[in-house]
Amino acid sequence: MINLQIAKAPTPEVSGEPRPKAPLEETLDWLRSEVWFLPVLDQRGEDEILGYNAHGCFD
């Protein structure tokens, strides 16, 4: 779902104004449909991803 007002808004570089944020519910809808159900391709555990070793220290 794309917010047409935001899509048609001038870019910040041109207008000098910050781009308006999408409403929270619209952002959550996009996350639910596009991101949350993607397959997890990285089979490492949470500690491995964060960089902790077998002794609980950060490497």
C-alpha positions in Angstrom: 0.0 0.0 0.0 1.5 3.3 -1.0 0.5 6.7 0.3 0.0 8.8 -2.8 0.4 12.1 -0.9 3.9 11.0 0.2 4.8 9.4 -3.1 3.9 12.7 -4.9 5.5 14.9 -2.3 8.6 16.9 -3.5 11.9 15.4 -2.4 13.5 17.1 0.6 16.5 18.1 -1.5 14.3 20.2 -3.8 11.9 21.7 -1.3 14.2 22.0 1.7 11.5 20.5 3.9 11.6 17.0 5.6 9.5 14.3 3.9 6.2 13.7 5.8 6.1 10.3 7.6 3.5 7.7 6.7 0.8 7.1 9.3 1.8 4.3 11.8 -1.0 2.0 10.8 0.0 2.2 7.1 3.6 1.4 8.0 2.6 -1.6 10.1 0.3 -2.8 7.3 3.3 -2.6 4.9 5.6 -4.5 7.3 3.0 -7.2 7.8 2.5 -7.8 4.1 6.1 -7.3 2.9 8.5 -8.1 5.7 7.3 -10.1 8.6 6.5 -13.3 6.7 9.8 -13.5 4.7 11.7 -16.7 5.3 14.6 -16.6 7.7 17.7 -17.5 5.6 20.3 -17.1 8.4 20.4 -20.2 10.4 22.7 -18.8 13.1 21.4 -18.5 16.7 20.7 -15.0 18.2 24.0 -15.1 20.1 26.0 -15.8 17.0 24.4 -13.0 15.1 25.1 -10.6 17.9 28.7 -11.8 18.1 28.8 -13.5 21.5 31.2 -16.4 21.9 30.9 -19.6 23.9 32.0 -17.8 27.1 29.3 -15.1 26.8 31.8 -12.4 25.7 31.3 -10.2 22.8 33.9 -10.8 20.0 
